[in-house]
Every structure is written in C-alpha cells, then in structure tokens.
Amino acid sequence: MKKVLKRIGLVLLIFLLIDILAVGGLFLCHRIMLKKEAPLREKAIGTPVTVDGGTMYVYSEGEGDQTVVFLSGYATASPIYDFRPLYRLLSDEFRIAVVERFGYGFSDQTDLPRDIDTLLSETRQALAGAGIEGPFLLCPHSMSGMEALYWAQQYPEEISGICFSDAAIPGAYDANSYDPDAPLDKLMAWTVNLGFWRVFSPDKSFPALRSSVLTDEEKAVYRALFQANRGSKTLLHEAETGGQSMAKVEAGAVPDIPMIFFTTTGYEPKNAEEWCSVPDRYTNGTAENIRCDCGHYVHVERAEEMAAAIRKIAAQTAAEKGE
C-alpha cells in the first residue's frame, strides 16, 4: 500500500512540475513577445493629446456639419480599429472621432481615479485638445453607455443625440451590487499577464479582427495592444468603479435628446428578453430599440444598420435646428 501511495505521489509531483514548467514557459514566451511587439504598439495613428499629465489618442477623419464621437466598451483593446467597420461608412458625411481612454489602444496607462467624472473630464479634454468641438452625436459601446448618458445629463448643450451599441444603461445592472465582473476580470487579467492568451487568440472576442475592413498589419497591431493592455491595473481600477458610475447615471434624468438603442440577444443569451428590454423600460418606450441577433460588438456585426441609425438621428437633429 505504501508503495502504491508513493507511486501516486510521484506521478502527481511529475504532473505538478510539468504544469509549473508549462506555465513558466508561457510566461517567458509572453514577455519575449511583448518586446518583439513593441514596434507594432508604436504604430500609433490619430492625434496625441496631453491630458492630466498623460497622453491620450484621438483619431478623426471626414468632414461634415455634425461630429460623431465613438466611445469604446470596457477593455476593448483598440477602439480606433474596433470602430472602423462603422465609421468608414460615415466619414464621407460626418466628421468622426474615436477617443481612446487611458489604458486603451495607443493611450498611456494611468494611476488617476477611474470614476465616471474623471473619465468624462478626460474625454472632453482630449477632444478639445485635438481641436474637435461639439455638439456631438455619441456612439457608445457597452460600458461607455453610462459615460454617454452622464455626459448628456451634465452637459446637455454638448450632446445632440446618442446611438447605443449594446450599451450598459440604468436597469441593465443593479448599481448597489454592480462590480462589472470584477472577480472574472481579475482572472482574465491574470491569464493575459501569464501568457495564456498567446494560446487562445483574442480574435473570437473581437469581431473586428475577423473583418475584411482591417489590413493584416492593423490586425497585428490590434492583437499586440490586447496583449499589452488587457491585464493592466488601469482597466482593473476602471472596472471597480462600475457600480458608483451606474448609481450616478441612475440619479439623473433620462436625456431629452434623440436616442436609438441597438441591443443584442447574443450578449445575455440565457436572459436575452430581459437584456433587450432594458432600453424600453429606461425610456418608457419613447426611444427606438432595435434588437439584433448577433454578438455584443453590434457596431462591427451590424455596421450598416447602425450607420443608418446615426444618419437618422443626425437628420432629426438638423430638422430641429431648421437646417
């Protein structure tokens, strides 16, 4: 019996050593690849703007009487490239701008607070520093839905309308207990920093990486930014403020501006009806809510439909101004 137990213990020890070596190998490979990918992360596009002592990037193209500002969802590795399938359909009619918050895309990391007031202040400073003036038609994805609504609540004269891409809004989560997947997010950061996502490609998570709109080099830059940014403390600190941010938005009134919501059955498939009906409850049915059978990145998977909705809001805004 003792010999059997010794053999079992030896086998378990061998498996443990193999696991340690495998994890160590992945980590070492990850660190080596981060250095090799540094030139890709330096291929920044857009305008660098100094905000609160750090550098944020704002990408802009196109011309028009109205400006559409894109705000990315939480932990989107490369907002500038992620929104491209949508803004490429609009830049011949509008001026478009993509703001990359600290911790996102080509922008710096930061130790500053990540509460919604700070985030909004930084976004407004970045746009002003890039010479982009409002009023703005906002297109927020996922978590930035809260920032868009808060912006319209705090500075209504700056926002002409909002087109939401499967966004977080009051009613989507309980602000009293909401901490956007903090334990899961910490695990995600841990797996990225150890190098596990060198094995499991981020392409499945970000449909822009499967889009023909981006070149192979742009996709390589996107992946390099994911590997460098996804496990950062900047993102983890932002995740920890989710409940506070939602509570502030809930305390404000529903903005009295044109709004169109795109919601998807693919984000909460087990609770799709509940998720997709949140905008109807929030606006009391006064805003258009377009339900899509696709993944969470609606602005990539339903770019044509969202472009049409943005044009619709812009036309309504222009009509109200008598233009």
C-alpha positions as CSV (number, residue, x, y, z in Angstrom):
1,M,0.0,0.0,0.0
2,K,2.8,2.4,0.9
3,K,4.5,1.7,-2.5
4,V,1.2,2.5,-4.3
5,L,0.9,5.8,-2.4
6,K,4.5,6.7,-3.2
7,R,3.9,6.0,-6.9
8,I,0.7,8.1,-6.9
9,G,2.6,10.9,-5.1
10,L,5.5,10.7,-7.6
11,V,3.0,10.9,-10.5
12,L,1.3,13.9,-9.0
13,L,4.6,15.5,-8.4
14,I,5.6,14.9,-12.0
15,F,2.4,16.4,-13.3
16,L,2.9,19.4,-11.0
17,L,6.4,20.0,-12.3
18,I,5.1,19.7,-15.8
19,D,2.4,22.3,-15.1
20,I,4.9,24.7,-13.5
21,L,7.3,24.3,-16.5
22,A,4.4,24.9,-18.9
23,V,3.2,28.0,-17.1
24,G,6.7,29.3,-16.8
25,G,7.3,28.7,-20.4
26,L,4.2,30.5,-21.4
27,F,5.1,33.5,-19.2
28,L,8.6,33.7,-20.6
29,C,7.3,33.5,-24.2
30,H,4.8,36.2,-23.4
31,R,7.5,38.6,-22.1
32,I,9.6,37.9,-25.1
33,M,6.7,38.5,-27.5
34,L,5.8,41.8,-25.7
35,K,9.3,43.1,-26.5
36,K,9.1,41.9,-30.1
37,E,5.6,43.5,-30.5
38,A,6.8,46.9,-29.2
39,P,7.3,48.3,-32.8
40,L,3.6,47.4,-33.5
41,R,2.4,49.2,-30.5
42,E,4.4,52.3,-31.6
43,K,2.4,52.5,-34.9
44,A,0.1,54.9,-33.4
45,I,-2.5,56.7,-35.5
46,G,-4.5,59.7,-34.5
47,T,-3.6,62.8,-32.5
48,P,-1.7,62.5,-29.3
49,V,-3.2,64.9,-26.6
50,T,-1.8,65.7,-23.2
51,V,-4.4,65.1,-20.6
52,D,-3.7,65.3,-16.8
53,G,0.0,64.6,-17.4
54,G,-0.5,61.6,-19.7
55,T,-1.1,61.1,-23.4
56,M,-4.5,60.1,-24.9
57,Y,-5.1,59.5,-28.6
58,V,-8.0,60.9,-30.6
59,Y,-8.5,59.6,-34.1
60,S,-10.5,61.8,-36.5
61,E,-11.4,61.7,-40.2
62,G,-14.0,63.1,-42.5
63,E,-15.8,66.4,-42.8
64,G,-19.4,67.5,-42.1
65,D,-21.7,69.8,-40.2
66,Q,-22.1,67.2,-37.4
67,T,-19.5,65.3,-35.4
68,V,-19.9,61.7,-34.4
69,V,-17.9,60.6,-31.3
70,F,-17.2,56.9,-30.7
71,L,-16.7,55.7,-27.1
72,S,-15.5,52.1,-26.7
73,G,-16.7,49.4,-24.4
74,Y,-14.7,48.2,-21.4
75,A,-11.4,46.6,-22.2
76,T,-11.7,47.0,-26.0
77,A,-8.0,46.6,-27.0
78,S,-8.0,49.1,-29.9
79,P,-11.0,51.4,-30.1
80,I,-9.6,53.2,-33.2
81,Y,-9.5,50.0,-35.2
82,D,-12.5,48.4,-33.5
83,F,-14.9,51.1,-34.7
84,R,-13.5,51.3,-38.2
85,P,-16.2,49.0,-39.8
86,L,-18.8,51.5,-38.7
87,Y,-17.1,54.9,-39.1
88,R,-15.8,54.1,-42.6
89,L,-19.4,54.2,-43.6
90,L,-19.9,57.7,-42.2
91,S,-16.8,59.7,-42.7
92,D,-17.9,60.9,-46.1
93,E,-20.9,62.6,-44.5
94,F,-19.7,63.4,-41.0
95,R,-16.6,64.3,-39.0
96,I,-15.9,61.3,-36.9
97,A,-13.8,61.0,-33.8
98,V,-12.7,58.0,-31.7
99,V,-11.4,58.7,-28.2
100,E,-9.1,56.2,-26.6
101,R,-9.2,56.4,-22.8
102,F,-6.2,55.9,-20.7
103,G,-5.4,52.1,-20.7
104,Y,-6.9,51.7,-24.2
105,G,-5.3,51.5,-27.6
106,F,-2.3,53.8,-28.0
107,S,-3.1,55.9,-25.0
108,D,-1.0,55.8,-21.8
109,Q,-1.7,53.8,-18.6
110,T,-2.6,55.9,-15.6
111,D,-2.8,55.8,-11.8
112,L,-5.5,58.5,-11.7
113,P,-9.0,57.6,-10.4
114,R,-11.3,55.9,-12.9
115,D,-14.6,57.2,-11.7
116,I,-17.1,58.5,-14.3
117,D,-16.5,62.1,-13.5
118,T,-12.8,61.7,-14.2
119,L,-13.4,59.6,-17.4
120,L,-15.8,62.2,-18.8
121,S,-13.4,65.1,-17.9
122,E,-10.6,63.3,-19.7
123,T,-12.8,62.6,-22.8
124,R,-13.8,66.2,-23.1
125,Q,-10.2,67.4,-22.6
126,A,-8.9,65.0,-25.2
127,L,-11.5,66.2,-27.8
128,A,-10.8,69.9,-27.0
129,G,-7.0,69.2,-27.2
130,A,-7.5,67.6,-30.6
131,G,-9.5,70.7,-31.8
132,I,-12.8,68.8,-32.1
133,E,-15.8,70.9,-31.0
134,G,-19.3,69.9,-30.2
135,P,-22.2,69.5,-30.2
136,F,-21.6,65.8,-30.6
137,L,-23.6,62.8,-31.7
138,L,-22.3,60.0,-29.5
139,C,-21.9,56.3,-30.3
140,P,-21.1,54.4,-27.2
141,H,-20.5,50.7,-26.9
142,S,-21.2,48.6,-23.9
143,M,-19.9,50.2,-20.6
144,S,-19.4,53.6,-22.2
145,G,-23.2,53.9,-22.5
146,M,-23.0,55.2,-18.9
147,E,-20.5,57.9,-19.8
148,A,-22.6,58.9,-22.8
149,L,-25.7,59.3,-20.7
150,Y,-23.8,61.1,-17.9
151,W,-22.4,63.5,-20.5
152,A,-25.8,64.3,-21.8
153,Q,-27.1,64.8,-18.2
154,Q,-24.2,67.0,-17.1
155,Y,-23.6,69.0,-20.3
156,P,-26.8,68.7,-22.4
157,E,-25.8,71.6,-24.7
158,E,-22.8,69.4,-25.9
159,I,-24.8,66.3,-27.0
160,S,-27.2,66.3,-29.9
161,G,-28.1,62.6,-29.8
162,I,-26.9,59.1,-28.9
163,C,-26.8,55.8,-30.8
164,F,-26.0,52.9,-28.4
165,S,-24.2,49.8,-29.4
166,D,-25.5,47.2,-26.9
167,A,-24.7,49.6,-24.1
168,A,-24.9,49.5,-20.3
169,I,-27.6,51.8,-19.1
170,P,-29.7,52.1,-15.9
171,G,-31.7,48.9,-15.4
172,A,-29.1,46.7,-17.0
173,Y,-27.3,46.1,-13.7
174,D,-28.0,46.7,-10.0
175,A,-25.9,49.7,-9.1
176,N,-25.9,48.7,-5.5
177,S,-24.1,45.4,-6.1
178,Y,-22.6,46.0,-9.5
179,D,-18.9,45.4,-9.9
180,P,-18.6,44.6,-13.6
181,D,-17.3,41.0,-13.4
182,A,-14.5,42.2,-11.1
183,P,-13.5,38.6,-10.0
184,L,-13.8,37.3,-13.5
185,D,-12.0,40.4,-14.8
186,K,-9.1,39.9,-12.4
187,L,-8.9,36.3,-13.6
188,M,-8.9,37.5,-17.2
189,A,-6.0,39.9,-16.4
190,W,-4.1,37.2,-14.7
191,T,-4.4,34.8,-17.7
192,V,-3.3,37.5,-20.1
193,N,-0.3,38.5,-18.0
194,L,0.8,34.9,-17.7
195,G,0.6,34.4,-21.4
196,F,-2.4,32.1,-21.8
197,W,-3.9,34.3,-24.5
198,R,-0.9,33.6,-26.6
199,V,-2.6,30.2,-27.0
200,F,-6.2,31.3,-27.1
201,S,-6.4,34.1,-29.7
202,P,-8.4,37.2,-29.0
203,D,-9.9,37.0,-32.5
204,K,-13.1,35.3,-31.2
205,S,-13.7,38.0,-28.7
206,F,-13.2,41.0,-31.1
207,P,-15.1,40.5,-34.4
208,A,-13.1,43.4,-35.9
209,L,-10.2,41.1,-36.0
210,R,-12.2,38.9,-38.4
211,S,-13.3,41.8,-40.5
212,S,-12.0,42.5,-44.1
213,V,-12.1,46.2,-43.2
214,L,-8.8,46.0,-41.3
215,T,-5.5,45.1,-43.0
216,D,-3.3,42.2,-41.7
217,E,-0.9,44.8,-40.2
218,E,-3.7,46.6,-38.5
219,K,-5.0,43.3,-37.0
220,A,-1.4,42.6,-35.8
221,V,-1.3,46.0,-34.1
222,Y,-4.8,45.3,-32.5
223,R,-3.6,41.9,-31.1
224,A,-0.3,43.5,-29.8
225,L,-2.3,46.2,-28.0
226,F,-4.6,43.5,-26.5
227,Q,-1.6,41.5,-25.1
228,A,0.0,44.7,-23.6
229,N,-3.1,46.4,-22.2
230,R,-5.7,43.8,-21.2
231,G,-4.1,42.9,-17.9
232,S,-3.3,46.5,-16.8
233,K,-4.2,48.0,-13.4
234,T,-5.8,50.9,-15.3
235,L,-8.5,48.6,-16.6
236,L,-8.9,46.8,-13.3
237,H,-9.4,50.2,-11.5
238,E,-11.9,51.2,-14.0
239,A,-13.9,48.0,-13.5
240,E,-14.0,48.7,-9.8
241,T,-15.9,51.9,-10.3
242,G,-18.8,50.5,-12.3
243,G,-21.4,50.5,-9.5
244,Q,-20.6,54.0,-8.5
245,S,-20.8,55.2,-12.1
246,M,-24.2,53.4,-12.7
247,A,-25.6,55.0,-9.5
248,K,-24.7,58.5,-10.7
249,V,-26.4,57.9,-14.0
250,E,-29.5,56.4,-12.4
251,A,-29.7,59.5,-10.2
252,G,-30.0,61.8,-13.3
253,A,-33.0,62.2,-15.7
254,V,-33.3,60.5,-19.0
255,P,-31.8,62.9,-21.5
256,D,-34.3,64.7,-23.7
257,I,-32.5,64.1,-27.0
258,P,-32.9,61.7,-29.9
259,M,-31.7,58.2,-28.9
260,I,-31.6,54.9,-30.7
261,F,-30.6,51.7,-29.0
262,F,-29.2,48.6,-30.5
263,T,-29.5,45.6,-28.3
264,T,-28.4,42.0,-29.0
265,T,-29.6,38.6,-28.0
266,G,-26.0,37.4,-28.1
267,Y,-24.8,39.2,-25.1
268,E,-27.0,37.6,-22.5
269,P,-28.4,34.6,-24.4
270,K,-29.9,33.0,-21.4
271,N,-31.7,36.2,-20.4
272,A,-32.0,37.8,-23.8
273,E,-35.5,39.2,-23.4
274,E,-34.7,40.9,-20.1
275,W,-31.5,42.4,-21.5
276,C,-33.0,43.6,-24.7
277,S,-36.0,45.2,-23.0
278,V,-33.9,47.4,-20.7
279,P,-33.9,50.5,-23.1
280,D,-37.7,50.2,-23.3
281,R,-38.1,50.5,-19.5
282,Y,-35.4,53.2,-19.2
283,T,-37.0,55.5,-21.8
284,N,-40.6,54.3,-21.1
285,G,-40.8,53.3,-24.7
286,T,-40.1,56.7,-26.1
287,A,-36.8,55.7,-27.9
288,E,-36.3,53.3,-30.7
289,N,-34.9,49.9,-29.6
290,I,-33.5,47.8,-32.4
291,R,-33.0,44.2,-31.4
292,C,-30.3,42.2,-33.2
293,D,-29.5,38.5,-33.3
294,C,-25.7,38.9,-33.2
295,G,-22.8,39.2,-30.8
296,H,-22.0,42.0,-28.4
297,Y,-20.0,44.1,-30.9
298,V,-23.0,45.3,-32.8
299,H,-21.1,48.2,-34.4
300,V,-19.0,45.6,-36.2
301,E,-21.6,42.9,-36.9
302,R,-24.4,45.3,-37.8
303,A,-22.4,48.3,-39.1
304,E,-24.7,49.1,-42.0
305,E,-27.8,49.3,-39.7
306,M,-26.0,51.4,-37.1
307,A,-24.8,53.8,-39.8
308,A,-28.4,54.2,-41.0
309,A,-29.5,54.9,-37.4
310,I,-26.8,57.5,-36.9
311,R,-27.9,59.2,-40.1
312,K,-31.5,59.2,-38.9
313,I,-30.5,60.9,-35.6
314,A,-28.4,63.4,-37.5
315,A,-31.3,64.2,-39.8
316,Q,-33.7,64.7,-36.9
317,T,-31.2,66.9,-35.1
318,A,-30.7,69.0,-38.3
319,A,-34.5,69.3,-38.8
320,E,-35.0,70.5,-35.2
321,K,-32.4,73.2,-35.9
322,G,-34.1,74.1,-39.1
323,E,-31.1,73.3,-41.2
